[in-house]
Amino acid sequence: MLSKYNELMSPPAGTTLSKAQLAELKELKANLGTTMGTATTSDDRRKGGPDPEITKFQNDLLKAGQRDFNANPTESPYGLSGYQLTSSLMSEGKWDKDFLHDYGDALITAEKNGANAGQNPDSYWGYPRTLGSTNIGALDPMAGYMDALGHNPEASTEFFTSETTVNGEKVDHYDYLMKDRHWPEGAGWTGDEKNPSGYNNLGHALESAVTGHSYDSSPSADTPAHNEKQAALMEKVVQSVSKDDELAHDGMQDSLGRMAGEYMPDIHQSLTNDQSGTNGQPGNKDQFYPISGSRAQLDERDTSRFLMTVGKDPDGYAAINLGESAYTSNLIDYHLQHPEAFDGSTETAMREIARSSGEVQGSIAIGRRESDIGNGVEADKEYNDALGRAGSYAAGIVGTGIGVGSSFIATPAVGAGVAGLATTVTGDLINQMVQGSQRDTLGDTVYSSGADWENAKHSTSAVLQGAYQNSAEAQGKGDVADYNNILANEVEQGFHSAESNLEGYGQDKRGTGQG
């Protein structure tokens, strides 16, 4: 099967294919990938074999990875390895969890053995192996494998929280892929002209691993609460990027931003100033920011440094900006609907939420300010375009209420929903943010990504004020004018906290941006 696939993708030199023929080959690749993925999930176990937990098809596919497939023995190109051919099919369909684990172990083992012989992934998977004239496929098999994990959350969580042994040496999967591996750069390596960095694929796999859903689908009200392994892996990612911001590799910041957006309760708990907890108990944290499932154990230093780093990238900034805005808007609605959820006053809860929101938004605003992108209309366009791209993700976040796994029912908005966003008071606010990003940034849009510090504070306050006003009016509550002042003042304090964090443990985050 792989041999025939290789021949089709690497026709003899001089062969000219029409656009229609190339389209048919791409369709064949997609269909074959889906079929092979399904085949790995069959239960045709080899009774009495050396490993009864693996099917014959899976075993043959693993063995084929070590072979070189030469489409045209008498001429160049020399074809690809079985790993490269199989991985190029893995972006389609859903592959068996256990097979993916075995396959990943085999890939890492092959690369580590190559490294012991003085070959990095460029040389190990490169010449004389080359793509055929169709340019369909990818030279780096790890790229396609990462996308397979990105479509299988259970497999990705298990893989990134485990290790393999190569020649007696334990190799931690996360450390190898995130820190140690050299990822070849270029469309020929990834098979994607729009995303020539393999770190983009790594981001997909990590996103799936910590969120519990595939990277190319949005979270929803049905997304399960985070489990212990997912939360622990998110801790590891935040701590890694906090310690070494170069690990927020180009190409994966959008995934890091979406990951943060789905851990907003955990992030807010790490930033709260609440002092009510004693003897290791969380105190009011769990009342302010309820968490269903397991909590990522983060601290203010790592959280702040992580947010500042990811905020430097437009897509990372946009995901956190929208994710946090959706979360806190829903949270205000939740506390107004359920004043009994917090033992203290509603005003205390609103103050806490606004201050913490200011610290999150202030941290990513610092990242933007200190980035190499700079300011001005062109920079505004980059960040606002990213907000527009994040619109569908924002719709999913709105639907998760006060966090994945929660059963909170948001207050319905008046009138029909727009652009696919939930018809709730929060959905309307987020829609205004996304729609506002499509206007001229020199115009009068209220909800802006914020070209400067004051604009970012204004935008954060406006979102929270809008959330309070809409929810309060829907429930017949008053004091909107008073709370507008309260929320704005607490947002101001949160931004001051973010600036203090930059001075306290973020000096290395300073860049060339002009604030």
Secondary structure as GFF3:
##gff-version 3
##sequence-region A 1 515
A	DSSP	alpha_helix	2	9	.	.	.	ID=ss1
A	DSSP	alpha_helix	19	40	.	.	.	ID=ss2
A	DSSP	alpha_helix	56	64	.	.	.	ID=ss3
A	DSSP	beta_strand	68	69	.	.	.	ID=ss4
A	DSSP	beta_strand	80	81	.	.	.	ID=ss5
A	DSSP	alpha_helix	82	89	.	.	.	ID=ss6
A	DSSP	alpha_helix	97	116	.	.	.	ID=ss7
A	DSSP	alpha_helix	121	125	.	.	.	ID=ss8
A	DSSP	alpha_helix	141	150	.	.	.	ID=ss9
A	DSSP	alpha_helix	153	160	.	.	.	ID=ss10
A	DSSP	beta_strand	163	166	.	.	.	ID=ss11
A	DSSP	beta_strand	169	172	.	.	.	ID=ss12
A	DSSP	alpha_helix	173	175	.	.	.	ID=ss13
A	DSSP	pi_helix	176	180	.	.	.	ID=ss14
A	DSSP	alpha_helix	187	190	.	.	.	ID=ss15
A	DSSP	alpha_helix	198	211	.	.	.	ID=ss16
A	DSSP	alpha_helix	228	243	.	.	.	ID=ss17
A	DSSP	three_ten_helix	245	247	.	.	.	ID=ss18
A	DSSP	alpha_helix	253	261	.	.	.	ID=ss19
A	DSSP	alpha_helix	264	271	.	.	.	ID=ss20
A	DSSP	alpha_helix	285	288	.	.	.	ID=ss21
A	DSSP	alpha_helix	300	310	.	.	.	ID=ss22
A	DSSP	alpha_helix	314	337	.	.	.	ID=ss23
A	DSSP	three_ten_helix	339	341	.	.	.	ID=ss24
A	DSSP	alpha_helix	346	369	.	.	.	ID=ss25
A	DSSP	alpha_helix	377	389	.	.	.	ID=ss26
A	DSSP	alpha_helix	391	399	.	.	.	ID=ss27
A	DSSP	alpha_helix	425	436	.	.	.	ID=ss28
A	DSSP	alpha_helix	453	474	.	.	.	ID=ss29
A	DSSP	alpha_helix	480	505	.	.	.	ID=ss30
A	DSSP	three_ten_helix	507	509	.	.	.	ID=ss31
###
